[in-house]
Amino acid sequence: KNAGTLVYFMGLQSRGEPCRMIAAYGGVDLKDKLLTFEEWGKLKSEKIPYLPYIEQPDGKIKLETVELCKHLATLGGKMTVDEKQTELCKTANSHPMQTADPYLNLPEEAWPNYKLPSLEDWVKQLAPVLKKLAGDLGDGPFF
């Protein structure tokens, strides 16, 4: 089960990491290519508007984190892949969940560059999302 190459940022990797975990769990072969911000600036185009993406073995590009996760979970065949899991994955890859990445992976002095809410305000935004997710979970494993 060769999925191709996952291309994503060397610094902020949060959207690429779920893809890697899903592939590993499902036994899917997925190579990594990490880009610097400079390399991404040269690569960004109408064909590849954002990261991460998978360059598939046939050369085609697959975009959008939720779609990548679904694709890898389907290839692996070990995870539940349905509408409920798709919604959970979408929630996990949106604010405020996704906003954890710069808080966890950048020095605190860099946070203002990303126009982030204060850490205290972010936790207040995150709490109801986590409570809802806990209530929505069914039997796993999930993608």
Biotite code that builds the C-alpha atoms (Angstrom):
import biotite.structure as struc

atoms = struc.array([
    struc.Atom([0.000, 0.000, 0.000], chain_id="A", res_id=1, res_name="LYS", atom_name="CA", element="C"),
    struc.Atom([2.116, 2.864, -1.302], chain_id="A", res_id=2, res_name="ASN", atom_name="CA", element="C"),
    struc.Atom([0.471, 6.255, -0.778], chain_id="A", res_id=3, res_name="ALA", atom_name="CA", element="C"),
    struc.Atom([3.373, 8.270, -2.214], chain_id="A", res_id=4, res_name="GLY", atom_name="CA", element="C"),
    struc.Atom([5.084, 11.250, -0.564], chain_id="A", res_id=5, res_name="THR", atom_name="CA", element="C"),
    struc.Atom([3.617, 13.546, 2.060], chain_id="A", res_id=6, res_name="LEU", atom_name="CA", element="C"),
    struc.Atom([4.897, 17.093, 1.569], chain_id="A", res_id=7, res_name="VAL", atom_name="CA", element="C"),
    struc.Atom([4.578, 19.513, 4.496], chain_id="A", res_id=8, res_name="TYR", atom_name="CA", element="C"),
    struc.Atom([6.354, 22.170, 6.586], chain_id="A", res_id=9, res_name="PHE", atom_name="CA", element="C"),
    struc.Atom([9.567, 21.490, 8.436], chain_id="A", res_id=10, res_name="MET", atom_name="CA", element="C"),
    struc.Atom([8.510, 23.893, 11.221], chain_id="A", res_id=11, res_name="GLY", atom_name="CA", element="C"),
    struc.Atom([4.754, 23.770, 11.834], chain_id="A", res_id=12, res_name="LEU", atom_name="CA", element="C"),
    struc.Atom([3.954, 20.131, 11.131], chain_id="A", res_id=13, res_name="GLN", atom_name="CA", element="C"),
    struc.Atom([0.577, 19.703, 12.801], chain_id="A", res_id=14, res_name="SER", atom_name="CA", element="C"),
    struc.Atom([-1.463, 19.099, 9.648], chain_id="A", res_id=15, res_name="ARG", atom_name="CA", element="C"),
    struc.Atom([1.037, 16.539, 8.392], chain_id="A", res_id=16, res_name="GLY", atom_name="CA", element="C"),
    struc.Atom([1.425, 14.582, 11.622], chain_id="A", res_id=17, res_name="GLU", atom_name="CA", element="C"),
    struc.Atom([-2.083, 13.036, 11.655], chain_id="A", res_id=18, res_name="PRO", atom_name="CA", element="C"),
    struc.Atom([-1.437, 11.820, 8.104], chain_id="A", res_id=19, res_name="CYS", atom_name="CA", element="C"),
    struc.Atom([1.785, 10.142, 9.201], chain_id="A", res_id=20, res_name="ARG", atom_name="CA", element="C"),
    struc.Atom([0.127, 8.520, 12.237], chain_id="A", res_id=21, res_name="MET", atom_name="CA", element="C"),
    struc.Atom([-2.790, 7.183, 10.192], chain_id="A", res_id=22, res_name="ILE", atom_name="CA", element="C"),
    struc.Atom([-0.440, 5.771, 7.568], chain_id="A", res_id=23, res_name="ALA", atom_name="CA", element="C"),
    struc.Atom([1.737, 4.116, 10.218], chain_id="A", res_id=24, res_name="ALA", atom_name="CA", element="C"),
    struc.Atom([-1.254, 2.579, 11.994], chain_id="A", res_id=25, res_name="TYR", atom_name="CA", element="C"),
    struc.Atom([-2.653, 1.211, 8.726], chain_id="A", res_id=26, res_name="GLY", atom_name="CA", element="C"),
    struc.Atom([0.681, -0.093, 7.453], chain_id="A", res_id=27, res_name="GLY", atom_name="CA", element="C"),
    struc.Atom([0.626, 2.337, 4.525], chain_id="A", res_id=28, res_name="VAL", atom_name="CA", element="C"),
    struc.Atom([3.979, 3.296, 2.987], chain_id="A", res_id=29, res_name="ASP", atom_name="CA", element="C"),
    struc.Atom([4.206, 7.098, 3.066], chain_id="A", res_id=30, res_name="LEU", atom_name="CA", element="C"),
    struc.Atom([7.457, 8.933, 2.465], chain_id="A", res_id=31, res_name="LYS", atom_name="CA", element="C"),
    struc.Atom([8.067, 12.409, 3.920], chain_id="A", res_id=32, res_name="ASP", atom_name="CA", element="C"),
    struc.Atom([9.336, 15.547, 2.270], chain_id="A", res_id=33, res_name="LYS", atom_name="CA", element="C"),
    struc.Atom([9.706, 18.476, 4.659], chain_id="A", res_id=34, res_name="LEU", atom_name="CA", element="C"),
    struc.Atom([9.870, 21.980, 3.201], chain_id="A", res_id=35, res_name="LEU", atom_name="CA", element="C"),
    struc.Atom([11.350, 25.168, 4.608], chain_id="A", res_id=36, res_name="THR", atom_name="CA", element="C"),
    struc.Atom([9.220, 28.309, 4.319], chain_id="A", res_id=37, res_name="PHE", atom_name="CA", element="C"),
    struc.Atom([11.535, 29.454, 1.511], chain_id="A", res_id=38, res_name="GLU", atom_name="CA", element="C"),
    struc.Atom([11.054, 26.196, -0.430], chain_id="A", res_id=39, res_name="GLU", atom_name="CA", element="C"),
    struc.Atom([7.297, 26.416, 0.089], chain_id="A", res_id=40, res_name="TRP", atom_name="CA", element="C"),
    struc.Atom([7.269, 29.965, -1.289], chain_id="A", res_id=41, res_name="GLY", atom_name="CA", element="C"),
    struc.Atom([8.841, 28.711, -4.523], chain_id="A", res_id=42, res_name="LYS", atom_name="CA", element="C"),
    struc.Atom([6.500, 25.717, -4.793], chain_id="A", res_id=43, res_name="LEU", atom_name="CA", element="C"),
    struc.Atom([3.186, 27.379, -3.923], chain_id="A", res_id=44, res_name="LYS", atom_name="CA", element="C"),
    struc.Atom([0.982, 27.718, -7.001], chain_id="A", res_id=45, res_name="SER", atom_name="CA", element="C"),
    struc.Atom([-2.552, 27.314, -8.304], chain_id="A", res_id=46, res_name="GLU", atom_name="CA", element="C"),
    struc.Atom([-1.894, 23.565, -8.601], chain_id="A", res_id=47, res_name="LYS", atom_name="CA", element="C"),
    struc.Atom([-0.491, 23.346, -5.042], chain_id="A", res_id=48, res_name="ILE", atom_name="CA", element="C"),
    struc.Atom([-2.142, 26.170, -3.048], chain_id="A", res_id=49, res_name="PRO", atom_name="CA", element="C"),
    struc.Atom([-1.441, 24.843, 0.461], chain_id="A", res_id=50, res_name="TYR", atom_name="CA", element="C"),
    struc.Atom([0.204, 22.170, 2.569], chain_id="A", res_id=51, res_name="LEU", atom_name="CA", element="C"),
    struc.Atom([0.196, 19.330, 3.321], chain_id="A", res_id=52, res_name="PRO", atom_name="CA", element="C"),
    struc.Atom([-0.365, 17.383, 0.153], chain_id="A", res_id=53, res_name="TYR", atom_name="CA", element="C"),
    struc.Atom([0.433, 13.904, -1.070], chain_id="A", res_id=54, res_name="ILE", atom_name="CA", element="C"),
    struc.Atom([2.230, 13.355, -4.328], chain_id="A", res_id=55, res_name="GLU", atom_name="CA", element="C"),
    struc.Atom([0.802, 9.973, -5.271], chain_id="A", res_id=56, res_name="GLN", atom_name="CA", element="C"),
    struc.Atom([2.848, 7.251, -7.006], chain_id="A", res_id=57, res_name="PRO", atom_name="CA", element="C"),
    struc.Atom([1.219, 8.181, -10.350], chain_id="A", res_id=58, res_name="ASP", atom_name="CA", element="C"),
    struc.Atom([2.354, 11.827, -9.901], chain_id="A", res_id=59, res_name="GLY", atom_name="CA", element="C"),
    struc.Atom([-1.103, 13.198, -9.110], chain_id="A", res_id=60, res_name="LYS", atom_name="CA", element="C"),
    struc.Atom([-1.478, 15.607, -6.197], chain_id="A", res_id=61, res_name="ILE", atom_name="CA", element="C"),
    struc.Atom([-4.006, 14.962, -3.421], chain_id="A", res_id=62, res_name="LYS", atom_name="CA", element="C"),
    struc.Atom([-4.881, 18.005, -1.274], chain_id="A", res_id=63, res_name="LEU", atom_name="CA", element="C"),
    struc.Atom([-6.759, 18.916, 1.906], chain_id="A", res_id=64, res_name="GLU", atom_name="CA", element="C"),
    struc.Atom([-5.838, 17.449, 5.283], chain_id="A", res_id=65, res_name="THR", atom_name="CA", element="C"),
    struc.Atom([-9.218, 15.829, 6.009], chain_id="A", res_id=66, res_name="VAL", atom_name="CA", element="C"),
    struc.Atom([-9.253, 14.203, 2.554], chain_id="A", res_id=67, res_name="GLU", atom_name="CA", element="C"),
    struc.Atom([-5.671, 13.008, 3.042], chain_id="A", res_id=68, res_name="LEU", atom_name="CA", element="C"),
    struc.Atom([-6.597, 11.433, 6.377], chain_id="A", res_id=69, res_name="CYS", atom_name="CA", element="C"),
    struc.Atom([-9.646, 9.708, 4.868], chain_id="A", res_id=70, res_name="LYS", atom_name="CA", element="C"),
    struc.Atom([-7.579, 8.468, 1.925], chain_id="A", res_id=71, res_name="HIS", atom_name="CA", element="C"),
    struc.Atom([-4.847, 7.037, 4.167], chain_id="A", res_id=72, res_name="LEU", atom_name="CA", element="C"),
    struc.Atom([-7.361, 5.455, 6.566], chain_id="A", res_id=73, res_name="ALA", atom_name="CA", element="C"),
    struc.Atom([-9.131, 3.816, 3.624], chain_id="A", res_id=74, res_name="THR", atom_name="CA", element="C"),
    struc.Atom([-5.842, 2.519, 2.202], chain_id="A", res_id=75, res_name="LEU", atom_name="CA", element="C"),
    struc.Atom([-4.859, 1.087, 5.577], chain_id="A", res_id=76, res_name="GLY", atom_name="CA", element="C"),
    struc.Atom([-8.225, -0.591, 6.080], chain_id="A", res_id=77, res_name="GLY", atom_name="CA", element="C"),
    struc.Atom([-8.017, -0.638, 9.893], chain_id="A", res_id=78, res_name="LYS", atom_name="CA", element="C"),
    struc.Atom([-9.954, 2.503, 10.825], chain_id="A", res_id=79, res_name="MET", atom_name="CA", element="C"),
    struc.Atom([-13.571, 3.531, 10.767], chain_id="A", res_id=80, res_name="THR", atom_name="CA", element="C"),
    struc.Atom([-14.140, 5.810, 7.769], chain_id="A", res_id=81, res_name="VAL", atom_name="CA", element="C"),
    struc.Atom([-17.587, 7.397, 7.791], chain_id="A", res_id=82, res_name="ASP", atom_name="CA", element="C"),
    struc.Atom([-19.337, 10.776, 7.910], chain_id="A", res_id=83, res_name="GLU", atom_name="CA", element="C"),
    struc.Atom([-19.040, 11.046, 11.706], chain_id="A", res_id=84, res_name="LYS", atom_name="CA", element="C"),
    struc.Atom([-15.286, 10.464, 11.604], chain_id="A", res_id=85, res_name="GLN", atom_name="CA", element="C"),
    struc.Atom([-14.958, 12.967, 8.758], chain_id="A", res_id=86, res_name="THR", atom_name="CA", element="C"),
    struc.Atom([-16.667, 15.620, 10.895], chain_id="A", res_id=87, res_name="GLU", atom_name="CA", element="C"),
    struc.Atom([-14.431, 14.796, 13.867], chain_id="A", res_id=88, res_name="LEU", atom_name="CA", element="C"),
    struc.Atom([-11.345, 15.063, 11.646], chain_id="A", res_id=89, res_name="CYS", atom_name="CA", element="C"),
    struc.Atom([-12.580, 18.403, 10.290], chain_id="A", res_id=90, res_name="LYS", atom_name="CA", element="C"),
    struc.Atom([-13.061, 19.693, 13.843], chain_id="A", res_id=91, res_name="THR", atom_name="CA", element="C"),
    struc.Atom([-9.571, 18.561, 14.830], chain_id="A", res_id=92, res_name="ALA", atom_name="CA", element="C"),
    struc.Atom([-8.098, 20.407, 11.835], chain_id="A", res_id=93, res_name="ASN", atom_name="CA", element="C"),
    struc.Atom([-9.900, 23.703, 12.473], chain_id="A", res_id=94, res_name="SER", atom_name="CA", element="C"),
    struc.Atom([-9.623, 26.502, 15.035], chain_id="A", res_id=95, res_name="HIS", atom_name="CA", element="C"),
    struc.Atom([-9.433, 26.265, 17.997], chain_id="A", res_id=96, res_name="PRO", atom_name="CA", element="C"),
    struc.Atom([-8.005, 22.710, 17.890], chain_id="A", res_id=97, res_name="MET", atom_name="CA", element="C"),
    struc.Atom([-5.533, 23.452, 15.098], chain_id="A", res_id=98, res_name="GLN", atom_name="CA", element="C"),
    struc.Atom([-4.330, 26.585, 16.842], chain_id="A", res_id=99, res_name="THR", atom_name="CA", element="C"),
    struc.Atom([-2.477, 24.386, 19.343], chain_id="A", res_id=100, res_name="ALA", atom_name="CA", element="C"),
    struc.Atom([0.346, 23.978, 16.814], chain_id="A", res_id=101, res_name="ASP", atom_name="CA", element="C"),
    struc.Atom([1.997, 27.403, 17.105], chain_id="A", res_id=102, res_name="PRO", atom_name="CA", element="C"),
    struc.Atom([1.513, 27.400, 20.889], chain_id="A", res_id=103, res_name="TYR", atom_name="CA", element="C"),
    struc.Atom([3.294, 24.058, 21.164], chain_id="A", res_id=104, res_name="LEU", atom_name="CA", element="C"),
    struc.Atom([5.903, 24.376, 18.411], chain_id="A", res_id=105, res_name="ASN", atom_name="CA", element="C"),
    struc.Atom([6.953, 28.027, 18.355], chain_id="A", res_id=106, res_name="LEU", atom_name="CA", element="C"),
    struc.Atom([8.707, 30.076, 21.023], chain_id="A", res_id=107, res_name="PRO", atom_name="CA", element="C"),
    struc.Atom([6.321, 32.311, 22.961], chain_id="A", res_id=108, res_name="GLU", atom_name="CA", element="C"),
    struc.Atom([7.905, 35.468, 21.523], chain_id="A", res_id=109, res_name="GLU", atom_name="CA", element="C"),
    struc.Atom([6.802, 34.340, 18.022], chain_id="A", res_id=110, res_name="ALA", atom_name="CA", element="C"),
    struc.Atom([3.106, 33.996, 18.943], chain_id="A", res_id=111, res_name="TRP", atom_name="CA", element="C"),
    struc.Atom([2.193, 37.655, 18.202], chain_id="A", res_id=112, res_name="PRO", atom_name="CA", element="C"),
    struc.Atom([3.376, 37.164, 14.595], chain_id="A", res_id=113, res_name="ASN", atom_name="CA", element="C"),
    struc.Atom([0.530, 34.671, 14.141], chain_id="A", res_id=114, res_name="TYR", atom_name="CA", element="C"),
    struc.Atom([-2.147, 36.948, 15.642], chain_id="A", res_id=115, res_name="LYS", atom_name="CA", element="C"),
    struc.Atom([-3.051, 34.259, 18.168], chain_id="A", res_id=116, res_name="LEU", atom_name="CA", element="C"),
    struc.Atom([-5.447, 34.835, 21.033], chain_id="A", res_id=117, res_name="PRO", atom_name="CA", element="C"),
    struc.Atom([-3.851, 34.789, 24.469], chain_id="A", res_id=118, res_name="SER", atom_name="CA", element="C"),
    struc.Atom([-3.176, 31.275, 25.694], chain_id="A", res_id=119, res_name="LEU", atom_name="CA", element="C"),
    struc.Atom([-5.855, 31.753, 28.375], chain_id="A", res_id=120, res_name="GLU", atom_name="CA", element="C"),
    struc.Atom([-8.464, 32.841, 25.785], chain_id="A", res_id=121, res_name="ASP", atom_name="CA", element="C"),
    struc.Atom([-7.503, 29.941, 23.512], chain_id="A", res_id=122, res_name="TRP", atom_name="CA", element="C"),
    struc.Atom([-8.056, 27.422, 26.326], chain_id="A", res_id=123, res_name="VAL", atom_name="CA", element="C"),
    struc.Atom([-11.492, 28.989, 26.962], chain_id="A", res_id=124, res_name="LYS", atom_name="CA", element="C"),
    struc.Atom([-12.344, 28.551, 23.248], chain_id="A", res_id=125, res_name="GLN", atom_name="CA", element="C"),
    struc.Atom([-11.014, 24.999, 23.199], chain_id="A", res_id=126, res_name="LEU", atom_name="CA", element="C"),
    struc.Atom([-12.833, 23.643, 26.276], chain_id="A", res_id=127, res_name="ALA", atom_name="CA", element="C"),
    struc.Atom([-16.363, 23.439, 24.741], chain_id="A", res_id=128, res_name="PRO", atom_name="CA", element="C"),
    struc.Atom([-14.965, 21.867, 21.561], chain_id="A", res_id=129, res_name="VAL", atom_name="CA", element="C"),
    struc.Atom([-13.250, 19.140, 23.584], chain_id="A", res_id=130, res_name="LEU", atom_name="CA", element="C"),
    struc.Atom([-16.411, 18.508, 25.611], chain_id="A", res_id=131, res_name="LYS", atom_name="CA", element="C"),
    struc.Atom([-18.431, 18.112, 22.403], chain_id="A", res_id=132, res_name="LYS", atom_name="CA", element="C"),
    struc.Atom([-15.832, 15.788, 20.892], chain_id="A", res_id=133, res_name="LEU", atom_name="CA", element="C"),
    struc.Atom([-15.849, 13.613, 24.001], chain_id="A", res_id=134, res_name="ALA", atom_name="CA", element="C"),
    struc.Atom([-19.617, 13.259, 23.657], chain_id="A", res_id=135, res_name="GLY", atom_name="CA", element="C"),
    struc.Atom([-19.471, 12.523, 19.926], chain_id="A", res_id=136, res_name="ASP", atom_name="CA", element="C"),
    struc.Atom([-16.898, 9.712, 19.990], chain_id="A", res_id=137, res_name="LEU", atom_name="CA", element="C"),
    struc.Atom([-18.124, 6.224, 19.225], chain_id="A", res_id=138, res_name="GLY", atom_name="CA", element="C"),
    struc.Atom([-16.150, 3.041, 18.783], chain_id="A", res_id=139, res_name="ASP", atom_name="CA", element="C"),
    struc.Atom([-12.704, 3.480, 17.218], chain_id="A", res_id=140, res_name="GLY", atom_name="CA", element="C"),
    struc.Atom([-10.101, 3.430, 16.000], chain_id="A", res_id=141, res_name="PRO", atom_name="CA", element="C"),
    struc.Atom([-10.671, 6.768, 14.314], chain_id="A", res_id=142, res_name="PHE", atom_name="CA", element="C"),
    struc.Atom([-8.834, 8.587, 11.566], chain_id="A", res_id=143, res_name="PHE", atom_name="CA", element="C"),
])
